[in-house]
Amino acid sequence: MNSFFKALSDPNRRQILELLKTKDMSVKELQEHFSITQEALSHHLSVLKKAGLVTDERKGQFVFYSLNTSVFEEVMNYFLSLYYKRNDK
């Protein structure tokens, strides 16, 4: 859970997630939307991947990143369970 919040704490990482909502993208495609180095972008993708928020798949010479929506569902279920536990009292 901590890696999830760490990943979301950075605006660049949140923007990456917004972009990946539309379609799977390669680093090259993502790079077009940022004014940071490819190394910095790769670092952000690594943090997102470690948190389980994105997955990657090699297609030929490119690696494509996509959202891992199951992690979002898991976190939302956690928060909903806290809410319902509190309101069931």
N, C-alpha and C positions, 0 to 999 in steps of 0.2 A: 504494500500500500504506500509506503514512503517513496519508493521509486516512481510511483504513479504521480504523486504530488510534486516531486522534484522535476519530473519531466514537464509537467504543465506550468511550472513556475516561470519558464522562459518564454517571452513573446515570440521569438523565432520558432520555437518548437510548436507553439500553439498555431502559428501561421502554417507550418508544415502540415499539421493535422487538418487544418481548414482546406488546404490545397488537395490533400489526399482524399477528402470527402468526395471530390468531383471525379477522380479517376486515379488508377495506379500510375506512379510516375518514377522515372529514373532520376538519378542525382543530377544529370545534365538538365532535365526538364525542370526540376525543382530550383536549380541554380539560377534560372532565368528570372525568378521572382525575388531574389535576394541580392543584397550588396555586400555579402560576406564571402570569404574564401571558400573554396571547395572543401578544404580541410575542416573549417569551422562547421560547414553544413554536414559533413560526414560525422563530426562529433555529435551534433544535435541528433542526427539519425540514429547514432549508436545509443544515445541516452533513451530515445524513444523506443528503440528495439529492446533494450535492457528492461524497460518498464513494461514491455509487452504490448505497447500501444500500436506498434507497426510491425509488419512482417516483411521479409524480403525474399525475392525469387529471382534467380539468375535466368535470363532469357538471352541466349547468345553471349555477346560480350558485355551486355548491360545488366545491371541489377535494378529491378523494379520494386518499389516500396508500396505497400498498401496498408490501410487501416485494419487493425485487429479489433473489430467491434465487440468481440466476446469479453475483452477486458473492461470496456466501458460498461457493458451489461453487468458484469460482476461487481464493479464499484457501485453502480446505481442500486443494485440489489442490497448491497451492504448498507448504504444510506437509508434505503427504504425500510430495511429491517430495524434500524435504529429508531426511525420515525414511528413505526407501528408498535414497537415495544414500548416506547414512551407514551403513546396515545392509548394503549390498551389498559393502562393502569387506572 
